Amino acid sequence: MQHTVVERELELKLVLSPERSIPVPARLTYRTDDPYAVHITFHIGSDHPVDWTFARELLVEGVFRPCGQGDVRIWPTKYEGRSVVLVALSSPDGDALLEAPSSAVSAWLERTLRVVPPGAESERLGIDDGLAGLLARTPADDVWLRDRFRPSSDESS
């Protein structure tokens, strides 16, 4: 099965206070070989970018209404007349509130949903094919079954 990657570079804003934010270049990534997840990579000026992975469904819902709990919370809002999506991330290293333009996030999500529609994610994982391969009979199974149920020489005499 061919794997597809849907990416989008965009500039998010790291909200430091209601009056102050700083730009953070980011990359949104969706891979059909990991169909339930979205990946966000933040380029924060260090040698190592910061990666976050969470459910695509969470981001889809967060564009329309508040959702999430714990480490990832997402909700839509308006700020200075613009529609934005706020993403609150919490980790042992700290917390961050990021602002993304709703139109850019929605357009990217629409592309991911065209590639793998909601409800079709499990088909991309190939679980059924994998299980069929694991459970398929092999020539060794036939030998084992034949030998297992053949009477021993002691029983036949």
Beta strands, then each sheet from edge to edge (+ up, - down):
strand 1: 5-17
strand 2: 20-31
strand 3: 37-42
strand 4: 50-55
strand 5: 67-69
strand 6: 72-79
strand 7: 82-91
strand 8: 94-101
sheet 1: 4+ 3- 2+ 1- 8+ 7- 6+ 5-
end
